[in-house]
């Protein structure tokens, strides 16, 4: 997938998120990830879409993979933070604290 096609597909995925068409978002992101398994934005969008489809394990996995690929980028950390806050489960408390710490570190740089 070339630069222009990649940008166009990411835009389609972003538009699908805005329209809450999460299955459509996943379709576009899978197309991107087929060509580039480490595309940060596509992984973040997968996290958002999976969250919207109530697939928490897939959402966490996508956000985590994105944070592994680009730990200095804040978008995936923000996605994880939002997910953990909404889920409000005891099992996520330690992870949420770690995400807060990472976001604070990123903001202080």
N, C-alpha and C positions, 0 to 999 in steps of 0.2 A: 504494500500500500504506500503510495507516494505522498508527499507533503500535502498537496491540495486535496487529494481524496481523503487523507487522514483528517485534516481540518474540517472538511465537509461532514464526515461521518461523526466526528466529535460534536459538531454543531447539531446534527440530527439527534444525537443521544441527549444533549443538553435540552433541546426543545422538547423531547419526549418526557424528560424529567419534569419540566415545567408544566406539561399537560397531564402529569401523573400517569403516563402510559409506560409503566415500568417494564412490562414484557418487551415492548418496542425498544426501550433503552437497552435492555440486556442483549437484544438481537444486534444492535449497532455496536455495542461494546465487544461482544464476542467476535464480530467481524474484525475489529481492530486488534484484539488480543490474539487472534489467529495468526496475524502477521507480526505482531510485536507483543510478546507475552509480558513485557515489563512497561507497558504504557501507563504512566502514572494517572493521567486523567481518566482513562477508560476504567482503571481499577477503582478509582474513587466513585465514578458513576455507577459501577457495578454495586458498590457498597450502598449507595443511595437507593438504587432500584431494588436490591435484595431487601433492604430495610422496608421499603414501601410494599413489597410483596410478602412481608412478615416471614422472612427467611433469615433469622438472626445469625446463624452460624456462617452462612454465605456472606452476609454483610460484614461481620467481624473479620473473616478471612480476607476479603477484598481490601478492606481498610488496612489491615495488618500488612498485607503484601505491599501495598502502596507505601506504607511508612518504612518498610524494609528497603524498598527501592530508593526512596528519596526522603530520608529522615529529617532533612532540614526544611522540607516543604510543609506548610501548616494545614493545607486543605484536608488531607486524610486524617490528621490528628483531630481536627475540628469535627470531622464526620464521626470518628470514634467517640469523641466527647459527647456529642449530641445523642448518639445511639445509647451510650451507657446512661446518660441522664434520663432519657425517656424510658428506658427499660427499668430503671430503679430496682434492680435485683441485688440482693446481698452478695451474690457471687461476683458481681461486677465492681463492687466498691473498691477493691485494691487496684484493679485495672484503671478505674476512673481516676483514682488518686495519681497514678503514674502518668496518665494522659494529661491531667492538669499540670503536673510538674514539667512535662515536656513542653506544653504550650507556654508556660511561664518562661521557660528557658529560651524558647524561640522568640518570644516577645522582647526579651532583654538583650538580644544580640543586635 
